[in-house]
Amino acid sequence: MAVFTRDKSFYRTLIALAVPISLQNLITFAVGFADNLMIGRLGDDAISGVYVGNQMQAVVQMFIAGIEGAILILSAQYWGRKDTASIRKVVSIGTKFAFGVGLVITLAAVLFPSAIIGLFTKESGVVAEGAVYLQIVGFTYLFFAISQVMIASMRSVETAKIGLYISIMALVVNVSLNYILIFGKLGFPALGVKGAAIATLISRVLEMSVSVGYVFAVDKKLRFGFRDLLHTDGRLLRDFLRYGLPVIGGQVVWAFNNLMNTKIMGSYTAGVLAAVSITGMLHNLIYVWMNGLSSAVGIITGKTVGAGQYEKMKEYSKTVQMIFLLVGLASGGLVLLFRDGFIGLYNATAEAQAYSYQFINVISVTIIGTCYQAACLFGLVKSGGDISFVFKNDTIFVFLVVIPSALLCQWLGAPVWVVFAALKCDQILKCFVAVVKINRYNWMKNLTRDNKEAARETV
């Protein structure tokens, strides 16, 4: 079997899906980066406060990513059969879950901002800045949850560009308002981190309004309507829970891992936290194109497996693995190439800059593994139907490898960069698991129901 498939339609579809998704991810990143960079002019406490405050956003994103993943995995397979009625039912279920998650986390962030920030750091300046930011930005979570599910519903039927256009709008609004509200331009007072939070809130409201308007009023493929939210298909709800809970569970595990990362690194100085924030932004910048490719591969995988074309999927999997290995190597090189210039964008202390160099050196290696194993496990294994495997794999590594090794290094008094490396070690170790799993081809499972079996059952 050739390493690179000769099926030209694979490459055309991959590019057609990956480019708008990657650009959307890049613009979504740019919205957060605009906050981070402008706040970076205010010093280490502000950088660290916004970074810690955004951990709740990370939690929301993990939950919503799990719901999105469940929607995409099931819907992409139904799309392979052109069964839009079942897709509408899946999206309806996902929307209800997203609303619940967004509402609960919004209430927690708005009502208890100082207590939440205090869980991660005892630096008084960081807690003060973070609480101001979190109490306002917490209102965005519900809007974000709904808009992301709407965008995922469009991706599942290969309408990827709408997410890009919405993200461009959000970027323009957010960056413009950041400049005005953070620094006090056009007659407005200089609000600092509070201004950044207000700008994010306004852009999220617009983002949700446009995404909901498009899905309900403009889209002609899915034809999703408010009436679809009034009923829940019992069989597909059970499928969503059966196949979606491992996806959501995996994201919850990963959210816990990220929170523990912040807790462990938050036990050091504000300079260390600022360096973690700077490093994370560079990592995310490089990661966006891999994430776009991975999402595109997931849609292709779901559609191919849903159509029962297993031999073709085996052929595609060889190509996908090689693509992501090459993407990983390129990403590691880009991290090192952009390192100095990226750090120079921040008005950080000498301590924060020194730690940033160390941490970025670490991720220049680990991102190679991330691009291979994370992308392949989602784009192939999870999207191909073997959903529980990735959840189990992540759980084992987070609780038995990552967190224990980082805590041990910290207890032994190892340098901070060693503790940081321990928190990222699984990105390399998982590659050995991924190679074996992917090339056994036992992950291809058709999750769709026959049209008759999927007849409406309301609850």
Residue pairs with C-beta under 8 A, 6 or more apart in sequence:
1 314
1 315
1 318
2 315
2 318
3 318
3 319
3 322
4 318
4 319
4 322
5 315
5 316
5 318
5 319
7 312
7 315
7 316
10 300
10 316
10 319
13 296
13 300
14 293
14 296
14 297
14 300
16 158
16 160
17 155
17 158
17 160
17 295
17 296
17 299
17 300
18 289
18 292
18 293
18 295
18 296
19 292
20 160
20 161
20 163
20 164
21 155
21 160
21 163
21 164
21 291
21 292
21 295
21 296
22 288
22 289
22 291
22 292
22 293
23 164
23 167
23 292
24 151
24 160
24 163
24 164
24 166
24 167
24 292
25 288
25 289
25 291
25 292
26 285
26 288
26 289
27 164
27 167
27 168
27 170
27 171
28 167
28 170
29 284
29 285
29 288
30 171
30 175
31 167
31 170
31 171
31 174
31 175
31 200
31 203
32 54
32 281
32 284
33 281
33 285
34 171
34 174
34 175
34 178
35 50
35 174
35 178
35 196
35 199
35 200
36 47
36 50
36 51
36 277
36 281
37 345
37 346
38 178
38 179
38 182
38 183
38 196
39 46
39 47
39 50
39 182
39 192
39 193
39 196
40 46
40 47
40 278
40 345
40 346
40 347
40 348
41 347
42 182
42 192
42 193
42 347
43 347
43 349
44 270
44 271
44 273
44 274
44 348
44 349
44 352
45 123
45 125
45 126
45 128
45 129
45 270
46 129
46 192
46 193
47 273
47 274
47 277
47 278
47 346
47 348
47 352
48 121
48 123
48 126
48 129
48 130
48 270
48 273
48 274
48 277
49 117
49 125
49 126
49 127
49 128
49 129
49 130
49 131
49 132
49 133
49 193
50 129
50 130
50 133
50 193
50 196
50 277
51 262
51 273
51 274
51 276
51 277
51 280
52 117
52 120
52 121
52 126
52 130
52 262
52 266
52 273
53 113
53 117
53 129
53 130
53 131
53 133
53 134
53 137
53 193
54 137
55 120
55 258
55 259
55 262
56 105
56 108
56 109
56 116
56 134
56 137
56 138
56 141
57 137
57 140
57 141
57 144
58 255
58 258
58 259
59 105
59 255
59 258
59 259
60 101
60 102
60 105
60 141
60 144
60 145
61 144
62 251
62 252
62 254
62 255
62 258
63 101
63 105
63 145
63 248
63 251
63 252
63 255
64 98
64 101
64 102
64 144
64 145
64 148
64 149
65 251
66 244
66 247
66 248
66 249
66 250
66 251
66 252
67 94
67 97
67 98
67 101
67 149
67 152
67 244
67 247
67 248
68 94
68 148
68 149
68 152
69 244
69 247
69 248
69 251
69 378
69 382
70 90
70 94
70 240
70 243
70 244
70 247
70 248
71 90
71 91
71 94
71 149
71 152
71 153
71 156
72 152
72 155
72 156
72 295
72 298
72 299
72 302
72 383
73 243
73 244
73 247
73 298
73 302
73 382
73 383
73 385
73 387
73 447
74 90
74 236
74 239
74 240
74 243
74 244
74 447
74 448
75 87
75 90
75 91
75 153
75 156
75 157
75 302
76 156
76 298
76 299
76 301
76 302
76 303
76 306
76 383
77 302
77 303
77 305
77 306
77 385
77 446
77 447
77 448
78 84
78 86
78 87
78 90
78 306
78 448
79 87
79 156
79 157
79 158
79 302
79 303
79 306
80 302
80 303
80 304
80 305
80 306
80 307
80 448
81 306
81 307
81 448
83 448
83 451
83 454
84 157
84 221
84 222
84 223
85 454
86 233
86 236
86 448
86 449
86 451
86 454
87 153
87 156
87 157
87 222
88 222
88 223
88 224
88 228
89 228
89 232
89 233
89 236
89 454
89 456
90 236
90 240
91 149
91 152
91 153
91 156
91 222
91 224
91 228
92 224
92 228
92 229
92 231
92 232
92 233
93 232
93 233
93 236
93 237
93 240
94 149
94 152
94 153
94 240
94 244
95 146
95 149
95 150
95 229
96 229
96 232
97 244
98 145
98 146
98 148
98 149
99 142
99 145
99 146
101 145
102 141
102 142
102 143
102 144
102 145
102 146
103 142
105 138
105 141
106 138
106 139
106 141
106 142
108 116
108 138
109 116
109 134
109 135
109 137
109 138
109 141
110 135
110 138
110 139
113 130
113 131
113 132
113 134
113 135
113 138
114 127
114 131
116 134
117 126
117 127
117 130
117 131
117 134
118 127
119 263
120 259
120 262
120 263
120 266
121 127
121 130
121 266
121 267
121 270
121 273
123 269
123 270
123 273
125 270
126 270
126 273
129 192
129 193
132 192
132 193
132 194
132 197
133 193
133 194
133 196
133 197
134 197
135 197
136 194
136 197
136 198
136 201
137 197
137 200
137 201
139 201
140 200
140 201
140 204
140 205
143 204
143 205
143 207
143 208
144 204
144 207
144 208
146 208
146 211
146 212
147 166
147 204
147 207
147 208
147 211
147 212
150 208
150 211
150 212
150 214
150 215
151 162
151 163
151 166
151 211
153 215
153 222
153 224
154 160
154 162
154 163
154 214
154 215
154 219
154 222
155 163
155 295
155 299
156 299
157 221
157 222
158 299
159 219
159 221
160 296
162 211
162 214
162 219
163 211
166 207
166 210
166 211
166 214
167 207
169 206
169 207
169 210
170 203
170 204
170 206
170 207
171 203
173 199
173 202
173 203
173 206
174 199
174 200
174 202
174 203
177 195
177 198
177 199
177 202
177 203
178 195
178 196
178 199
179 185
180 186
180 188
180 195
180 199
181 188
181 191
181 194
181 195
181 196
181 198
181 199
182 190
182 191
182 192
182 193
182 195
182 196
182 199
183 190
183 195
184 190
184 191
184 195
188 195
191 198
215 222
215 224
216 224
216 225
216 226
231 456
231 458
232 458
232 459
233 454
233 456
233 457
233 458
234 457
234 458
234 459
235 449
235 453
235 454
235 457
236 449
236 454
237 459
239 447
239 449
243 385
243 387
243 447
244 387
246 387
246 388
246 390
246 391
247 382
247 387
247 390
247 391
249 391
249 395
250 390
250 391
250 394
250 395
253 391
253 394
253 395
253 398
253 399
254 394
254 398
256 398
257 398
257 402
257 403
260 403
260 406
261 276
261 406
261 423
262 276
264 406
264 407
264 410
264 419
264 423
265 272
265 273
265 276
265 416
265 419
265 420
265 423
266 273
267 410
268 416
269 351
270 352
271 348
271 349
271 351
271 352
271 355
272 351
272 352
272 355
272 416
274 346
274 348
274 349
274 352
274 355
274 356
275 348
275 351
275 352
275 353
275 354
275 355
275 356
275 358
275 359
276 355
276 359
276 420
278 342
278 343
278 346
278 348
278 352
278 356
279 356
279 359
279 360
279 363
281 342
282 335
282 338
282 339
282 342
282 360
282 363
283 335
283 363
283 367
285 338
285 342
286 331
286 334
286 335
286 338
286 367
287 331
287 367
287 370
287 371
289 327
290 324
290 327
290 328
290 331
290 370
290 371
290 374
290 375
291 375
293 323
293 324
293 327
293 375
293 379
294 324
294 374
294 375
294 378
294 379
295 379
296 379
297 320
297 375
297 379
297 380
297 383
298 378
298 379
298 382
298 383
299 383
300 316
301 313
301 316
301 379
301 380
301 383
301 384
302 383
302 384
304 312
304 313
304 316
305 313
305 383
305 384
305 385
305 444
305 445
305 446
306 446
306 447
306 448
308 446
310 441
310 444
313 384
313 444
314 441
317 380
317 438
317 439
317 441
320 375
320 376
320 379
320 380
321 372
321 376
321 438
324 371
324 372
324 375
324 376
324 379
325 371
325 372
327 371
327 375
328 367
328 368
328 369
328 370
328 371
328 372
329 368
331 367
331 368
331 371
332 364
332 365
332 367
332 368
333 364
335 360
335 363
335 364
335 367
336 360
336 361
336 364
339 357
339 360
339 361
339 364
342 360
343 353
343 356
343 357
343 360
346 352
346 353
348 356
355 416
355 417
358 416
358 417
358 420
359 417
359 420
361 417
362 417
362 420
362 421
362 424
363 424
365 428
366 421
366 424
366 425
366 427
366 428
367 427
368 428
369 427
369 428
369 429
369 430
369 431
370 427
372 431
372 434
373 427
373 430
373 431
373 433
373 434
374 427
374 430
376 434
376 438
377 389
377 390
377 393
377 430
377 434
377 437
377 438
378 390
380 438
380 443
381 389
381 390
381 434
381 437
381 438
381 443
382 389
382 390
384 443
384 444
384 445
385 443
385 444
385 445
385 446
385 447
386 442
386 443
386 444
386 445
389 437
389 443
393 430
393 433
397 426
397 429
397 430
398 426
401 425
401 426
401 429
402 422
402 423
402 425
402 426
405 422
405 425
406 419
406 422
406 423
408 422
409 418
409 419
409 422
410 419
437 443
448 454
